[in-house]
Each structure stands twice: as C-alpha cells, then as structure tokens.
Amino acid sequence: TGGWWCVTEGLSTLRRATSSQSWFWVGFVGMEQAFALEQCGSIELAQTAGRRAVDIYRGDVWAHHAVAHALYFAGKLADGVRWMQSLQQEWVHLCSFMLTHNWWHVALFQLDMGA
C-alpha cells in the first residue's frame, strides 16, 4: 500500500545516508526496512534487508521477527523454523512479550506444516 511504500523509500534514503555498520542501521533502519518491505509485498527484499541487519548485529531480535514474517508469507515454513531456531539463544534476555512472540512464530510455522 502507499503508506508502507513511502516508509520503504524513506528508509532506503536513510540507509544510503548512513554507514551500514553504524548503530543507526543496526538499531532501526535494517529491521524497519525489512518489515516495511514485507508489508508492501516485497518479500524477497524484506528477507534480504532483515538478514543484512542480523549479519551486522546478530542480537537484533526485531530483525529476526521481520525475517520470520517474510519467510511465512513466502511459504517457506521449514526455512522459518530453521531461521528462528538458529537465533533462539539471542532471545534469553528478552522481555516476556518478545520472547513469547518469537516462539509463537516458530509454533505458527510448525502448525502450518502440520506438526
């Protein structure tokens, strides 16, 4: 939709204006861009942006979450389980909401696979 597309364009501009190694990229732009792209239906680009954020900072749990959304909507359920389980050690210090929400995504992948 138009609103989300404006967000992705704005974040792309911010990404180009900042170092891909800066705290700003790690803390906000990569994850937000991944989620906005997923909301626009740009699933592959969303996966790329989210994975790039995690490559820069493995503990970016919101980027974990954004990639989970993209994998789910791409129908890559087994990949989603593997992705989230490979990052689960990063969740041990999370607040209850994000900890349970990320595990909820794992359960959703598994349920949709018939487990």
N, C-alpha and C positions, 0 to 999 in steps of 0.2 A: 504494500500500500504506500501511498505518497509520503505519509509521515515517517515511516521507517526508512524509506529510501533517502529522505533528507538526512536522517541520522547517519546512515552509512556513508553518505557523501561527506558530511562534516567530519566524521571520524577518519575517513581516508585523508582528508586535508590535514588533520592533526597528526596522523601517523607520518605523513611526508615531512611535516614541520619539526618533528621530534626525532631524536635518536631511537632506533629500535631497541636499544639497550637501556634507555632511561627508565626511571621509576614511574614516570607518567605512562609510558607504554605498558609496562608490567602491571601497574595498578588499575588501569582504566581502559585505555584505548583498545587493546587487543581483545579483551573479553567483551567489551561493549560492541565492538565492531562485529565480532562473531555472532553475538545474539541478534543484533540488528539485521545482519545478513540472513540469518536463519528466518527471522520474521518476514523478510521480503521474499523468501523462497529461494534464495541463492545458497543452497545447501552446501555445495562443494566449496564455495568461497568461505562460508561460515566455518567449515571444518578446518580449512587452511589457516584462517585468522586465529581460531581458538587454539589449534595445535602450536602455532607460532608463539602465542602468548605463554603456553605451557613450556615450550622449549626454552624460553627466556627465563621463566620462573615456574618451576615445577609445582610450587605450592599455590598457584592461582586457582583456587577451588571454583571460582565463578567461571573461569575458562573451562575447567573440567565439565562443569554443568552446561555451558553453551555448546560444547562439542557433543555432549550427550544428546541434547535436543536435536542437533543437526544429524547425528547418526540415526536417531529414532525416525525422523521424518524422511531420511533417505532409505529407510527399511533395512538398515544394516544392524540388525538386532544383536547378533553374536559379536560383531565388532564393538558395539556399545557396551556389552557386558565386559569384554576384554579391556576396553579403554578405561572404564570406571574402576574395575578391579585392579588394574595396574597402578592406579593412583590412590587407592584407598588408604595407604599409610600416611598420606598428606592430610587426611581428614580427622585424625585422632584428637586434635586440639580445637576442633570447630565447636561453635555453639550448637545446641541441640537442633535448631532449625536446619542449618545447612548439612549437618551430619546425617540427619534422618532423611532430608530431601534428596541428597545424592544417593543414599541407599534405596530410596523409593524409586529413583530412576533405574537402578540395577534390577529391582524387583519388577518394574514395568517391562523392561526388556525381556526378562525371563518369562513373565506371564504371557506376553505376546508371542513368545517362541513355543508356548505350550508346556513350559516346565512347571 
